[in-house]
Amino acid sequence: MSNGLRRKLTSYGDQGFSLFLRKAFIKAMGYSDDALDRPIVGIANTYSDYNPCHGNVPQLIEAVKRGVMLNGALPMVFPTISIHESFASPTSMYLRNLMAMETEEMIRAQPMDSVVLIGGCDKTLPAQIMAAASSEIPAIFLPTGPMATGHHKGERLGACTDCRRMWGRFRAGEIDEAEITEVNNKLVASIGTCTVMGTASTMANLTEVMGLCLPKGGSAPATDSERVRLAEATGAQAAKLARDGGLTVRELLTPAVIRNAMVALQAMGGSTNAVVHLAAICGRLGFKLDMDLLDQVGQRVPLLVDLQPSGQHYMAEFHNAGGVPALLKEVRSELDTGALTVYGGTIGTVIDAVVDEPGQTIIRTMVAPLKPIGTLAVLKGNLTPRGAVIKQSAASKELMQHTGRAVVFDSVEDLSNRIDSDDLDVTAQDVLVLRNAGPKGAPGMPEAGYLPIPRKLARQGVKDMVRISDARMSGTAFGTVILHISPEAADNGPLAIVRTGDTITLDVKARRIDLNIDPAEFDRRMAALPPVPEGPPRGYASLYHRHVMQADEGADFDFLQVAP
């Protein structure tokens, strides 16, 4: 296959003319023939005024370009969709597949011999990995890095676990309007991604675990010079890949590497959202994410990393403690250390180079973990025949085995309209149920699974309840929350038949969640469900509704997956 500017020529019926015309137009940008004769490194630009998590992208692009040019290749920057969690309606997840499609097609359509994908906020890195997994050229990733922390009345604040904690205090009447406004000014102290082990940090770390970005690339702060040096080094490696070739994402991400990601996910207190993203990535590779294996790994690998929301600290401490390489050293016995990386060598080589940080307590050991359980547990039962997940490391111990009366909300709108009503018939022992908030039902599987504690209970000091939904929750959230019920209610899953007043039993130890009604009544209710609605008539909304898959399949589009 041709390389550089000769790669992916536009179809005019005359390849010589295609190259002649391409060179004529690009010379309008001031390029010389010498520059245009080099291997090309594409650099995906995800900067957006709507995306503060990517506020450092222009600086990172310049550093990547520097690294590319110092190593004899030609950098070519191109824009792609950029998604920010709090600026995407109806949800960022709704647009993840669109970003993945667009990024994949831009990589495929334009001449480049390798590509650097810069991403940060929750859905961008997963979308880019999905795109690269479906592409034919080597790709290397550059996370934007976590933000700095702020301070309020003597305590550190960092989006967004503290966002939820402080908002909960405001709803409970513990702090007033003036103080919550002051807090709002301090929660996000700089550009960069959430500085707790939310989805952004989880996916950045897993990108490093899977060998797709340089060591320490998952954790170096967005505002540090180290992040910029990593960008230059990423550009240098991308130039090498463009010049000499290298393994593609599809070739790097074997089932063993995905298992390595599971090990790290369980050990680091990672986001439940990572399960959906890993499932989508696996689908692009031609195999299914093994949910049973994920649970088995969680029973072997305890929580080691002391970061919010499962612990107390922030990403800067994790980075200073050694970051992903130091964590991998602690779980080495559970890893395939022969897994290859995009920058050469193996994960075992990275672990061998780890220099222990004296006195650090952020990354614990297998023999003295932060908590004796893994981060995530996979639940089955008559409510979720295809599985659900709970972030057990951030749940209340006393609620891990619980039977309560269901209080059902039929939609996110219904939840919003009734949750703060003093007339809501609810007690702290009840089980809050939200349905029609899955991939199809919302649409877009919003982060509504972290149902707020009903205001009248919050004012009584209630901090946690069992909450069940077919939605997602932010990786920054905490509590006894069961997510990703599959199939979802809008696809006629069993969640659709739950009625207020039914009882539900959660037993995390037994990995069960069940609706306690007679089997004959269960079958009668299921048989009485109406047909699944056809969905919107046009546009992306129609495409999404017709082709989105369930949470256990990654909520990807069925036509983008590779048959096993």
C-alpha positions in Angstrom: 0.0 0.0 0.0 1.2 3.5 -0.8 2.4 5.7 2.1 2.3 9.4 2.9 0.5 11.8 0.6 0.1 8.9 -1.9 -2.1 7.0 0.5 -5.9 7.0 0.1 -6.0 9.0 -3.1 -9.3 10.6 -4.1 -11.0 8.7 -6.9 -10.8 10.6 -10.2 -10.1 7.7 -12.4 -6.5 8.8 -12.8 -4.2 8.3 -9.8 -1.5 10.4 -11.2 -3.9 13.3 -11.5 -5.2 12.6 -8.1 -1.8 13.0 -6.5 -1.0 16.1 -8.7 -4.2 17.8 -7.6 -3.7 16.9 -3.9 -0.2 18.3 -3.9 -1.4 21.5 -5.7 -4.0 22.2 -3.1 -1.9 21.4 0.0 0.9 23.6 -1.3 -1.5 26.5 -0.7 -0.8 25.9 3.0 2.9 26.6 2.3 4.3 23.0 2.3 7.4 22.1 0.4 7.9 19.0 -1.7 10.4 17.8 1.0 7.7 18.0 3.7 5.1 16.4 1.5 7.4 13.5 0.7 7.6 12.4 4.4 5.4 9.8 6.2 2.3 11.5 7.6 1.1 11.4 11.2 -2.6 12.4 11.6 -3.4 14.2 14.9 -7.1 14.2 15.9 -8.1 17.6 17.3 -10.8 17.3 19.9 -10.6 20.9 21.2 -13.9 22.6 21.7 -15.1 25.6 23.6 -17.8 23.3 25.0 -15.2 20.9 26.4 -13.1 22.3 29.3 -11.7 18.8 29.9 -9.8 19.4 26.6 -8.7 22.9 27.4 -5.0 21.9 27.0 -5.5 20.2 23.6 -4.0 23.1 21.5 -0.8 23.0 23.6 -0.7 19.2 23.4 -1.1 19.3 19.6 1.8 21.7 19.3 4.0 19.3 21.4 2.9 16.3 19.4 3.7 18.1 16.2 7.1 18.9 17.6 7.8 15.3 18.4 6.6 14.2 14.9 8.8 16.7 13.1 11.9 16.1 15.2 11.6 12.5 14.0 11.2 13.1 10.3 7.5 12.8 9.7 4.9 15.3 8.7 2.1 16.1 11.2 -1.4 16.8 9.9 -4.0 18.0 12.3 -7.7 17.3 11.6 -10.8 18.0 13.7 -13.3 15.5 15.0 -16.3 15.6 17.2 -15.6 16.5 20.8 -18.0 15.4 23.5 -18.2 16.8 27.0 -20.2 15.0 29.7 -22.2 18.0 30.9 -22.6 19.8 27.6 -24.1 17.0 25.5 -27.9 16.6 25.2 -29.6 14.3 25.8 -26.4 12.5 27.0 -22.8 12.1 26.0 -23.3 8.4 25.7 -25.9 9.0 23.0 -23.2 10.6 20.9 -20.3 8.2 21.6 -21.1 6.0 18.7 -21.4 9.0 16.4 -18.0 10.2 17.4 -16.6 6.7 16.9 -18.0 6.5 13.4 -16.8 9.9 12.4 -13.3 9.4 13.8 -13.0 6.0 12.1 -14.1 7.4 8.7 -11.8 10.4 9.0 -8.9 8.1 9.7 -9.9 5.9 6.8 -10.6 8.8 4.3 -7.5 10.9 4.8 -3.8 10.1 4.0 -2.0 9.2 7.2 0.4 6.4 8.1 -0.3 6.6 11.8 -2.6 8.6 14.0 -2.4 10.3 17.4 -5.8 10.4 19.2 -6.1 13.0 21.9 -9.0 12.5 24.3 -10.1 13.1 27.8 -13.7 13.6 28.9 -15.6 10.4 29.5 -16.8 9.2 26.1 -14.0 10.5 23.9 -11.3 8.0 24.7 -13.7 5.1 24.4 -15.1 6.4 21.1 -11.5 6.9 19.8 -10.5 3.4 20.8 -13.6 1.9 19.1 -12.7 3.9 16.0 -9.0 2.8 16.0 -10.0 -0.8 16.6 -11.9 -0.6 13.4 -9.1 1.1 11.5 -6.1 -0.3 9.6 -3.3 2.0 10.7 -1.3 2.1 14.0 -2.8 4.5 16.5 -1.4 5.9 19.7 -3.4 7.7 22.3 -2.8 10.8 24.4 -5.1 11.5 27.3 -5.5 15.1 28.3 -4.9 14.4 32.0 -6.7 15.2 35.3 -7.4 18.7 36.6 -6.1 20.3 39.7 -8.1 20.3 43.0 -9.8 23.3 44.6 -10.3 24.1 48.3 -13.3 25.1 50.4 -13.3 25.7 54.1 -10.2 23.7 54.7 -11.0 20.7 52.5 -9.9 19.8 49.0 -12.5 19.6 46.3 -12.3 17.9 42.9 -15.0 17.3 40.3 -17.1 15.4 40.4 -17.5 13.1 43.5 -17.4 16.3 45.5 -20.0 17.9 43.2 -22.4 15.2 44.1 -21.5 15.2 47.8 -21.9 19.0 48.1 -25.1 19.0 46.1 -26.5 16.3 48.3 -25.7 18.5 51.3 -27.5 21.4 49.7 -30.6 19.3 48.9 -30.6 18.2 52.5 -30.5 21.8 53.8 -27.1 21.4 55.4 -25.7 24.3 53.4 -27.4 27.3 51.9 -27.6 28.9 48.5 -24.7 31.3 49.1 -22.4 28.5 50.1 -23.3 26.2 47.3 -22.6 29.1 44.9 -19.2 29.5 46.5 -18.5 25.8 46.2 -19.5 26.0 42.5 -16.7 28.3 41.9 -14.1 26.0 43.5 -15.1 22.5 42.3 -13.3 22.7 39.0 -10.0 24.4 39.6 -8.4 24.0 36.2 -8.8 22.5 32.8 -8.5 18.7 32.6 -10.7 15.7 33.4 -12.3 14.9 36.7 -9.5 14.3 39.3 -11.2 11.3 41.0 -11.4 7.8 39.6 -14.4 8.6 37.5 -14.9 7.4 33.9 -12.4 9.8 32.4 -9.6 8.8 34.7 -10.6 5.1 34.5 -10.5 5.0 30.7 -7.2 7.0 30.6 -5.6 4.5 33.0 -7.1 1.5 31.1 -5.7 3.0 27.9 -2.3 2.8 29.5 -2.9 -0.7 30.9 -3.8 -1.9 27.4 -0.5 -0.5 26.1 -2.1 2.1 23.9 -0.5 5.2 25.4 2.9 5.9 26.9 3.7 4.9 30.5 2.3 7.5 33.0 0.2 8.9 30.2 -3.0 7.9 32.0 -2.3 10.0 35.1 0.0 12.9 34.5 -1.9 16.1 35.4 -3.3 18.3 32.6 -1.6 21.4 34.0 1.9 19.8 34.5 4.8 20.2 32.1 5.1 16.4 32.2 1.9 16.1 30.3 3.4 18.3 27.5 6.6 16.2 27.4 4.5 13.1 27.1 2.8 14.7 24.2 6.1 15.3 22.4 7.2 11.8 23.2 3.8 10.5 21.8 4.5 12.4 18.6 8.0 10.9 18.3 6.5 7.4 18.7 3.8 8.2 16.2 6.5 9.2 13.7 8.3 5.9 14.2 5.0 4.0 13.6 4.4 6.0 10.5 7.9 5.4 9.2 8.5 1.8 10.2 5.0 0.4 10.7 3.7 -1.1 13.9 0.8 -3.1 15.5 -2.7 -1.8 15.1 -5.2 -1.5 17.9 -6.9 -4.6 16.6 -3.7 -6.5 16.8 -2.8 -5.2 20.3 -6.1 -5.8 22.0 -6.2 -9.5 22.5 -8.6 -11.2 25.0 -5.6 -11.5 27.4 -5.1 -7.7 27.2 -8.8 -7.1 27.9 -8.4 -9.4 31.0 -5.5 -7.2 32.1 -7.8 -4.3 31.8 -10.3 -6.1 34.0 -7.7 -6.7 36.6 -6.7 -3.1 36.7 -10.3 -1.9 36.7 -11.1 -4.0 39.8 -7.9 -2.9 41.6 -8.2 0.8 40.9 -11.8 1.4 42.0 -12.7 2.2 38.4 -16.0 3.4 36.9 -18.9 1.1 36.1 -19.1 2.9 32.7 -15.8 1.2 31.8 -17.7 -2.1 31.5 -20.0 -0.7 28.8 -17.0 0.8 27.0 -14.9 -2.4 27.2 -17.9 -4.4 25.9 -18.2 -2.0 22.9 -14.4 -2.3 22.2 -14.5 -6.1 22.4 -17.4 -6.1 19.9 -15.2 -4.2 17.5 -12.5 -6.9 17.9 -14.8 -9.8 17.2 -15.4 -11.2 20.7 -17.7 -10.6 23.6 -16.8 -9.1 26.9 -16.9 -12.0 29.4 -19.0 -10.6 32.3 -18.5 -13.8 34.3 -14.8 -13.4 34.0 -15.0 -9.8 35.1 -16.8 -10.9 38.3 -14.3 -13.7 38.9 -11.4 -11.3 38.6 -13.2 -9.1 41.1 -13.3 -12.0 43.6 -9.5 -12.5 43.2 -8.3 -8.9 43.0 -9.2 -6.5 45.8 -9.4 -2.7 45.8 -5.9 -1.3 46.0 -6.1 2.4 45.1 -7.2 5.0 47.7 -9.0 7.4 45.4 -12.5 8.9 45.5 -15.2 7.7 45.2 -14.1 4.3 46.7 -11.3 6.0 48.8 -10.3 9.4 49.9 -7.7 10.9 47.5 -7.2 12.4 44.0 -5.4 11.6 40.8 -2.4 13.7 41.5 -1.6 11.5 44.5 -2.0 8.4 42.4 0.3 9.8 39.7 2.9 10.7 42.3 2.6 7.3 43.9 3.7 5.7 40.6 0.5 5.6 38.6 -0.5 2.7 36.4 3.0 1.1 36.3 3.1 0.9 40.1 -0.4 -0.5 40.3 0.5 -3.1 37.7 3.5 -4.1 39.7 1.2 -4.9 42.7 -1.1 -7.1 40.5 1.6 -8.6 38.4 0.7 -12.2 39.3 -2.8 -11.6 37.8 -1.5 -10.2 34.5 -0.4 -11.4 31.1 2.9 -9.6 31.3 3.8 -10.6 27.7 1.1 -8.2 26.4 2.6 -6.0 23.7 2.4 -2.2 23.6 2.1 0.4 20.9 5.5 1.9 21.9 7.4 -1.4 21.8 8.2 -4.0 24.4 5.7 -5.5 26.8 3.7 -4.6 29.9 6.2 -6.7 31.8 9.0 -4.5 30.6 7.1 -1.5 32.0 6.6 -3.2 35.4 10.3 -4.1 35.5 11.2 -0.4 35.2 9.1 0.7 38.1 10.9 2.6 40.9 9.1 2.3 44.2 7.9 5.6 45.7 9.0 5.5 49.4 6.2 6.0 51.9 3.4 6.2 49.5 0.0 4.9 50.8 -2.2 5.5 47.7 -1.5 2.2 46.0 -1.8 -0.6 48.5 -0.6 -4.2 48.2 -2.5 -7.4 47.5 -1.8 -8.6 51.0 -2.9 -5.3 52.7 -5.5 -3.9 50.3 -7.7 -0.8 50.8 -10.8 -3.1 50.8 -10.8 -6.9 50.5 -13.3 -6.9 47.6 -12.8 -5.9 44.0 -14.4 -2.7 42.7 -17.3 -4.2 40.7 -19.6 -7.2 41.0 -21.8 -8.6 38.3 -25.3 -9.5 39.3 -27.8 -11.9 37.7 -31.4 -12.8 38.6 -34.9 -12.7 37.3 -34.7 -8.9 37.0 -31.6 -8.9 34.9 -31.1 -12.2 32.9 -28.2 -10.7 31.0 -26.5 -9.1 34.0 -26.1 -5.8 35.9 -23.2 -4.2 37.7 -22.7 -2.7 41.2 -19.7 -0.7 42.3 -19.5 -2.6 45.6 -16.4 -0.7 46.7 -18.4 2.5 46.9 -21.6 0.9 48.3 -22.9 0.7 51.9 -21.9 -2.5 53.6 -25.2 -2.8 55.5 -27.2 -2.7 52.2 -25.3 -5.4 50.3 -28.0 -7.9 51.4 -31.3 -6.1 51.5 -35.0 -6.8 50.7 -37.2 -3.8 50.3 -40.4 -2.5 48.8 -40.1 -1.1 45.2 -40.8 2.5 44.6 -41.0 2.8 40.8 -40.2 5.8 38.5 -41.2 5.2 34.9 -38.7 7.6 33.3 -36.1 10.2 34.1 -38.8 12.9 33.8 -41.1 11.0 36.3 -38.1 10.8 38.7 -37.4 14.5 38.4 -41.1 15.4 38.9 -41.7 13.3 42.1 -38.4 12.6 43.9 -38.6 15.8 46.0 -42.3 15.7 46.7 -43.1 15.5 50.4 -46.1 13.4 49.4 -43.9 10.6 47.9 -44.6 7.4 49.7 -41.1 6.2 50.5 -39.0 5.1 53.4 -35.2 4.5 53.8 -35.8 0.7 53.6 -37.4 0.9 50.2 -35.7 0.2 46.9 -35.8 3.0 44.3 -36.4 1.7 40.8 -35.8 3.8 37.6 -36.7 2.3 34.3 -36.9 3.4 30.6 -33.5 5.0 31.1 -31.4 2.5 29.1 -29.8 2.8 25.7 -33.2 3.0 23.9 -35.4 4.1 26.6 -34.0 7.5 27.5 -32.5 7.5 24.8 -28.8 7.4 25.4 -28.5 5.6 28.7 -28.0 8.7 30.9 -26.1 8.9 34.1 -29.4 8.9 36.0 -28.8 5.6 37.8 -27.5 7.6 40.8 -31.0 8.4 41.9 -31.0 11.2 44.4 -32.1 10.3 47.9 -35.7 11.6 48.2 -35.5 15.1 49.7 -37.7 14.3 52.7 -35.4 11.4 53.6 -32.2 13.4 52.9 -33.4 16.0 55.4 -33.7 13.1 57.9 -30.1 12.3 57.4 -30.5 9.3 55.0 -27.3 9.0 52.9 -27.8 5.8 50.9 -30.6 3.5 49.7 -30.7 0.6 47.3 -31.2 2.0 43.8 -31.8 0.0 40.6 -32.0 1.1 37.0 -31.2 0.3 33.4 -29.3 3.6 33.3 -25.6 4.3 34.0 -24.1 6.4 36.7 -21.0 8.6 36.7 -17.8 6.9 37.8 -17.5 9.7 40.3 -20.7 8.7 42.1 -21.1 6.4 45.1 -23.7 4.4 47.0 -25.6 1.1 46.7 -26.6 1.5 43.1 -27.3 -1.4 40.6 -26.9 -0.3 37.0 -27.1 -1.5 33.4 -30.1 -3.8 34.0 -30.1 -5.8 30.8 -32.3 -6.1 28.8 -33.6 -2.6 29.5 -37.3 -1.9 30.2 -37.7 -0.1 26.9 -36.7 -3.4 25.2 -39.2 -5.3 27.2 -36.7 -6.5 29.8 -38.1 -7.7 33.2 -37.6 -4.2 34.8 -40.7 -3.2 32.8 -43.0 -5.4 34.9 -41.9 -4.1 38.4 -44.7 -2.4 40.3 -44.6 -0.1 43.3 -45.2 -2.3 46.3 -43.4 -5.4 44.9 -40.4 -6.4 46.9 -36.9 -6.8 45.5 -34.0 -8.7 47.1 -30.4 -7.7 46.6 -27.7 -10.2 47.6 -24.3 -9.0 46.4 -22.5 -11.9 48.0 -24.7 -14.4 46.1 -24.5 -12.1 43.0 -28.3 -12.0 42.8 -31.0 -9.4 42.3 -34.6 -10.7 42.1 -38.2 -9.5 41.9 -40.1 -11.5 44.6 -43.3 -12.4 42.8 -44.8 -15.8 41.9 -43.2 -17.2 38.7 -46.7 -17.5 37.1 -47.4 -13.9 37.8 -43.9 -13.0 36.5 -44.7 -14.8 33.2 -48.1 -13.2 33.0 -46.8 -9.7 33.3 -44.0 -10.3 30.8 -46.5 -11.7 28.3 -48.7 -8.6 28.7 -46.0 -6.2 27.7 -46.8 -4.1 24.6 -44.6 -4.3 21.5 -41.4 -2.2 21.5 -42.1 1.2 19.9 -40.6 1.9 16.5 -38.8 5.0 17.6 -38.1 8.3 15.8 -38.7 8.5 12.1 -35.5 10.2 10.8 -32.0 11.3 11.3 -29.4 10.1 13.8 -32.2 9.5 16.4 -33.7 6.9 14.1 -30.4 5.3 13.3 -29.6 5.2 17.0 -32.9 3.6 18.0 -32.9 1.0 15.3 -29.3 -0.2 15.8 -28.2 0.5 19.4 -27.4 -2.7 21.4 -27.9 -3.4 25.0 -25.5 -2.5 27.8 -23.9 -5.9 28.1 -23.0 -5.6 24.4 -21.5 -2.1 24.9 -24.5 0.0 23.6 -22.6 0.1 20.3 -24.4 -0.1 16.9 -25.0 -3.6 15.7 -23.6 -2.8 12.2 -20.3 -1.6 13.6 -19.5 -4.9 15.5 -17.4 -7.7 14.0 -19.0 -11.1 14.0 -17.1 -13.6 16.2 
